Every structure is written in structure tokens, then in C-alpha cells.
């Protein structure tokens, strides 16, 4: 019934309009949905309008890039006042930081021997900031890179070919990876304050992805004011989910369930594809109703 993590084309790395997301959610028999675009609230009002037409309760949301103890995190803000100018200022500042990092990332990719056309990249991005997945798409499709050994895992049949664009992103642009360029995101504390100041609830998203090798950071993250965690995620194994569930119970946290739908960058992830244990349905619905209140 629940999918509270998805992206529309107001996220630079996603493809579809809010109306399309609602249509797919209706087909999946969802009762609760949230639009959580990256550092943007531009599509929330549309999402609510179309959700109301289909009888789906839509939680206003945003996914904020932030940092805690030198670790990049994503924070979901649920139930925010999406009309507040604070979020438009956040998006403006984020886009400037992201744009400034594009050329250094291209330079690192070329140092690895990849051929990548600036003109094609900016044409593909259009009016948006060029994305790492777009860099991956152009590199993988350029015949000049056909025999590059580093690309073999992303070719058909390769170990990383199930979702080649996002896997390329994680493998090359993640922290301390070959094409990683540090960006000075706002602090987790500042992101929490922003969400709370605008009537929202701060939720740590897919901790199993961002804290994969730093699970010890979860306790101090909770202590600085995170009110809940995305317990059920496309990125969580059963073991990780059980681990996070125990922590959520111990700290009396709110919980969420989200697919992280984007479109072509994550082709295996569908709207409503994140399944939760029925024993937690009451807990989830109580959390969602809190976000809506």
C-alpha cells in the first residue's frame, strides 16, 4: 500500500512527470505515496493534485543531500510546507555546487582513459545539471570506449550490467572512488533544522546504502535529531532490515517504506516494488499518518 520514496523529472536524474507516478501508483494499488525529488519541491503540488483525483494520499516530501562526519547522507523531509522559499533556495544552492563539480568529474573520467564529449553531455542534460549517469550513458555508448577493460562489468552479461548506469555511478563517483569529487553539502544538522522549521519530519533514507560500511554512525545520527528511518528499501537485505528494525524499536522511531523509483537509471526498481513485512503495516501506517498530520 505504501511507497514514500520516488522521483519525478524535477530530479535531474529521473524521467517522468508526477502525473505518471500517480498513474503507476494507482495501477499498483498504492494508498500512500510521496514525491521526494532531490533537493527540490517543485513537483509536490502537482503530485498532490493528481493523487487526490485517484484517491491516493500524497505526503509532501524532499530528499536532501547532506553530510555527517565526512559521510554523505540523504535526508527525507516528510510533511513539509512545500511552498516555503527555503526549499527553492536550497535547490538553487545545490545546483550551483553540482554544476561546479561537473568539469572536475569529467577530468577524472578522462584520466581513466574514457572518451567523453562535453558537447554531447550538455546537450543530453538540456537545461539541467549534467548527471553522472548521463556521463556513464555516453561513455558506454561511444564506440571509442568499446574495448576499455573497466567497462566490461557494465556490458551485456557483465557483473554490473543489471543496472549499468546507476552501478557506474556508485562504482566511479561514490566516496573515494576513481572519479569522486567532494561537494560541500549542508550538514545533517542544518538539513534537519530546515525540515523541522517547515513543519516536516526528518527521516534517514536507505541507511543500508549510505552507511554500508559505517553502521556505527547510525546511533549518533539518531541522537542529532533524526525522527525515523527508511526501514524498508530496495537497497536493504533481509539482514540489514532486521538490524535497522531492532534499532528503530529501541529508539521508538518512525519508519518508512520506499522504492527510490527514478526511471531508466534504475530500471529494476518499479513504483510500489518495495515490500514490507505485514507485521509492520500498523507501524508504517501510523508513521505515514504522522507525516500527513
C-alpha angles and dihedrals in degrees: 000000000000137000114158101166122068140122135227128196088279083081108075091226099050134077118208141073121248090249090059090052091053091048091052090045091053090051088052090051093242118171098186128038138166132197109219107177119180108272091330138101097181095114100043097091091050091048091053093049095051092041091056090052090056097041093249120139108230121203114208109238152163136190112222125199109224142151135236123184091342092309120118112232138175120226123197117214111202126189094015126157096254092191093067115114090224090080094050089052089049091053092047092052093044093052091052091052091047093048092050089055096052099083095046089052092050090049091054091048091052090049086059089057099257120143111225128167116221091202093052092046095053091043090053091048094050111181092348132085109272110258131219090238089056089053088052092049093052093044093050093047097046111099089213087071096046096110100037106130094214090063097055094094090058096049122095109296094013123132092255098036097104091083103003099174099051091038089054088050093053094042098048108023102035119108111299092002121134097268098032115139116186117233123196099235120180116274122266088243091055092047091051091049091050092052095045093045088058096050096263139129119239114226126181108233126220096340088180089067101040097036098035093132097021105057089143088074093066095082095052090044089056090047093058091061114282106151098200149347137239094251098176112050139153087242099054124096119213089258093053092046090053090049094050092043091057091050092047091053093047092052096037092237130172114245137212140195122214142164099202090223114191109153126237095007090063104026096168093058115086130184108270092014095121107095125201133200109263090227088069097048094100091048091049095048092048088052092049092048088052089054090050096048 
